[in-house]
Amino acid sequence: MSEIINVTKIYLPDLEEYVSYLEKIWKSKVLTNNGTLLLELEQKLREFLSVNQLYYCSNGTIVLQILLKMIERESEVITTPFSYVATTNAILWENHTPVFVDIDPKTYCINADLIEAAITPRTRAIMATHVYGNACDVVAIEQIAKKHNLTVIYDAAHAFGVTVHGKSLLSFGDYATCSFHATKVFHTVEGGLIVANDPTKNEELHLLRAFGHRGDDYYFVGVNGKNSEFHAAMGLCNLPKVPALIAQRKDVCDLYTELLNWDKLQRPQLVEGLQWNYAYYPVVFETEEKLKEVFKVLGDKNIVPRRYFYPSLNRLPFLAKYGIEATCPVSESIAPRVMCLPLHAAFEPKNVREIASLINQTL
Ligand SMILES: Cc1ncc(COP(=O)(O)O)c(C=O)c1O
C-alpha cells in the first residue's frame, strides 16, 4: 500500500532543540503559570507580529470564549456561517445567540455589506473569521462597529503571519485570536493567542485567563486558559522557522495554481494588499457530486483531502434546539462543494502533480 497523503503533515522541530528547552524546564522546575519560556514566547510573538499586547493561552477555542465572556450576557453576536464549528460553538457556549450573516462570494469571509441589516438592539459584537487566512473587510467592519458601538473580534485562527499592506492582520479589530493547534502554520502542539488592540482591557484579560483572581483578591469569574512551559518550548522552537515554512508552502500552492484546470474550479480571491501565509489550499467544484467523485478518486490512491468548511454553520443540526434558523445562500452553496487539498511545507512536487492530474482527469 502506498503511503497515505493527508490534508496536512505536522511540523516537528529537531528533537535536540526541543530537548535543550526541556533541560531549562528541568532546571527551573517551573512547568506552568507564566514561566520564563512562556514569557519569552509572548515577547517573541509581540516582535514577530508587531503588536503591543497579547496573551498566549491554551487553545484557539478558549480564547474566543474568554473574549465573548467580556460581552454583556445573552447578547446577539453577528458571525460568519463559513468557518470551523468552534466559532459558532464558542458563541453558544457563552450563552449568546449567533446571528449568521452570509459571506462574500469572492473572499468567502463575512459580507460586510449585509452586516448592518442584521443589527438589533441586542447586538453587542461582530465575530468574523479571516477564513483560510484571507482578510475580512476590516475597514468596513470597523466603521459599522464604531457607528453601532459593537466589539469586533476576529477569529484569526488561520491568519498567523498574514499581513495587509504590510500590517499584521491580527492588529485589526478590538481583538484577534489565533489557534496554535498542531495542524497550523505555526503551532505549539495545542495553543491559542489573544491579540488585544484595546489597551483598556489588559488587566481584565489577564485575570480572565487565570481564574479571575490575583493572589487573595478575587474580581470576577475567570477560567483556566493558561498554557504550559512545554507548549511554549515548542513555540520557541517553531517560531523562527515560520518564514521559511511559509515560503515552502507558497511553492506548493503556486504549483497547484499552475496545474489545476480553472475552467472547472474556483477558489477564494485574496484581498488586495494581502501577504498570505498559504495556510490552506481550498478548491470549489461545480457540484457536490463532482467533489464526492474526486474524493473517491483521491481516496483510492490513499490521498485524503478534507471537507473544510462543511456544513455551512447556519445549517448545524443542533441549532434548532436554540430556535436559530438562518439562510445564507452563498455559504450554503460553497460549503458542500469546497475541498482543502493536501498541503504542508515539505510536500513534494511529484505529489502535487499527481493530485492535480487526478483532479483534472475526473473533471
Ligand atoms: C476558524 C477556527 N476557529 C477556531 C479554531 C479552534 O482552534 P483550537 O483547535 O486551537 O481550539 C479553529 C481550529 O482549527 C479554527 O479553524
The ligand as an SDF file (V2000), in Angstrom:
LIG
                    3D

 16 16  0  0  0  0  0  0  0  0999 V2000
  -11.5640   29.2130   12.4430 C   0  0  0  0  0  0  0  0  0  0  0  0
  -11.1800   28.4280   13.6460 C   0  0  0  0  0  0  0  0  0  0  0  0
  -11.5030   28.9010   14.8750 N   0  0  0  0  0  0  0  0  0  0  0  0
  -11.1680   28.2410   15.9950 C   0  0  0  0  0  0  0  0  0  0  0  0
  -10.5000   27.0420   15.9430 C   0  0  0  0  0  0  0  0  0  0  0  0
  -10.2010   26.3140   17.2050 C   0  0  0  0  0  0  0  0  0  0  0  0
   -8.8570   26.2500   17.4880 O   0  0  0  0  0  0  0  0  0  0  0  0
   -8.2960   25.1510   18.5310 P   0  0  0  0  0  0  0  0  0  0  0  0
   -8.3210   23.8380   17.8290 O   0  0  0  0  0  0  0  0  0  0  0  0
   -6.9120   25.6130   18.8160 O   0  0  0  0  0  0  0  0  0  0  0  0
   -9.1770   25.1840   19.7350 O   0  0  0  0  0  0  0  0  0  0  0  0
  -10.1280   26.5060   14.7010 C   0  0  0  0  0  0  0  0  0  0  0  0
   -9.3900   25.2390   14.6100 C   0  0  0  0  0  0  0  0  0  0  0  0
   -8.9660   24.7960   13.5910 O   0  0  0  0  0  0  0  0  0  0  0  0
  -10.4890   27.2100   13.5330 C   0  0  0  0  0  0  0  0  0  0  0  0
  -10.1890   26.7340   12.3080 O   0  0  0  0  0  0  0  0  0  0  0  0
  1  2  1  0
  2  3  1  0
  2 15  2  0
  3  4  2  0
  4  5  1  0
  5  6  1  0
  5 12  2  0
  6  7  1  0
  7  8  1  0
  8  9  2  0
  8 10  1  0
  8 11  1  0
 12 13  1  0
 12 15  1  0
 13 14  2  0
 15 16  1  0
M  END
$$$$
